Amino acid sequence: MGITDHEPTGVRMPDPVVRERAATAAPGAVGLAAGLLLLAGAVWAGFAVPDEGAGIALAVLVALLGGVVLRGLITVAPGEAKVLQFFGRYTGTVRPAGLHCVNPLSSRRKVSTRIRNHESDVLKVNDNDGNPIEIAAVVVWQVQDTARAVFEVDSFVAFVHTQTETAIRHIATSYPYDDHADGQMSLRGNADEVTERLSAEIALRVESAGVHIVESRLTHLAYAPEIAGAMLQRQQAGAVVAARSRIVEGAVGMVEMALERLSEREIVDLDEERKAAMVSNLLVVLCGDRATQPIVNAGSLY
């Protein structure tokens, strides 16, 4: 059995041995009618055959045949399928809803094909920077190939849950929680890209089980409690620095505009020293985080 290597995520899964195919099945109404006719024929044989012993034997034989035919009847509800086996060999899957007549000696296993949700537990892992974080996700999935779901893994439900947790841990360790440089992807800043890659990796991991991933989304993302306080202070400091940068940039523009207006209107003639003092005072007023206390000079300007 070959091994397929998926380059984007490094996932290596074995090639599937079996794939789903449609089972040979007759309309259920035909099988039901045949079985009832055989049972009715058994009753008739028990009374119509002159030889009592032969009549009983024929009635039992026909009744057994009718029971075998009726045992071949199966019902399939919407949102489910029946996987058939004959002496351990996979013979096909019945998907259409309704009553069907199949090989009465085959075993049947019901597999739900409805869309399911799996919400992972909150996992504690280290991000790409080594910081402990908490992460969780919800995965929407559906059985696409019933044969692989039944025969390729022991329990496809447990398989999906385990592979989902593995993919979440791998994605969490592949990116930092926050981006520290322009153009760097992070778990918090690039949620759409991260969830898209998470869906792709889970899909590759569960493909051998015949499962299709509809969607996956992160439902919880936070720093671990032991470093949450320190990281919050770092985020607040970054926000303060960014805000101060914007304030300083605006203040420099306002000072430049003030000097240009004073020069154009010739309100006052300032030498370089007075300009420097004015710039210093304006920047203090505009960039300070507290209200300034002005000092009025009642004397001469010089």
PECORZI-V780419 format. One record per backbone hydrogen bond with DSSP energy under -1.0 kcal/mol. CO is the residue of the C=O (numbers start at 1). NH is the residue of the N-H. Records with the same first field share a line. If there is no record, write none. Layout:
# PECORZI-V780419
CO: NH  NH
This chain:
# PECORZI-V780419
2: 15
4: 13
6: 10
11: 6
13: 4
21: 93
26: 101
27: 31
28: 32
29: 33
30: 34
31: 35
32: 36
33: 37
34: 38
35: 39
36: 40
37: 41
38: 42
39: 43
40: 44
41: 45
42: 46
44: 48
45: 49
51: 55
52: 56
53: 57
54: 58
55: 59
56: 60
57: 61
58: 62
59: 63
60: 64
61: 65
62: 66
63: 67
64: 68
65: 69
66: 70
67: 71
70: 73
72: 102
74: 100
76: 98
77: 80
79: 113
81: 111
82: 94
83: 109
84: 91
85: 107
86: 89
89: 86
92: 84
93: 23
94: 82
98: 76
99: 28
100: 74
101: 26
103: 106
107: 85
109: 83
111: 81
116: 141
118: 139
123: 135
125: 133
127: 130
131: 127
132: 224
133: 125
134: 222
135: 123
136: 219  220
137: 120
138: 217
139: 118
140: 214  215
141: 116
142: 212
145: 149
146: 150
147: 151
148: 152
155: 159
156: 160
157: 161
158: 162
159: 163
160: 164
161: 165
162: 166
163: 167
164: 168
165: 169
166: 170
167: 171
168: 172
169: 173
175: 128
176: 187
177: 188
181: 184
186: 190
190: 194
191: 195
192: 196
193: 197
194: 198
195: 199
196: 200
197: 201
198: 202
199: 203
200: 204
201: 205
202: 206
206: 209  211
207: 210
210: 144  145
212: 142
215: 140
217: 138
220: 136
222: 134
224: 227  228
227: 231
228: 232
229: 233
230: 234
231: 235
232: 236
233: 237
234: 238
235: 239
236: 240
237: 241
238: 242
239: 243
240: 244
241: 245
242: 246
243: 247
244: 248
245: 249
246: 250
247: 251
248: 252
249: 253
250: 254
251: 255
252: 256
253: 257
254: 258
255: 259
256: 260
257: 261
258: 262
259: 263
260: 264
261: 265
262: 267
271: 275
272: 276
273: 277
274: 278
275: 279
276: 280
277: 281
278: 282
279: 283
280: 284
281: 285
282: 286
283: 287
284: 288
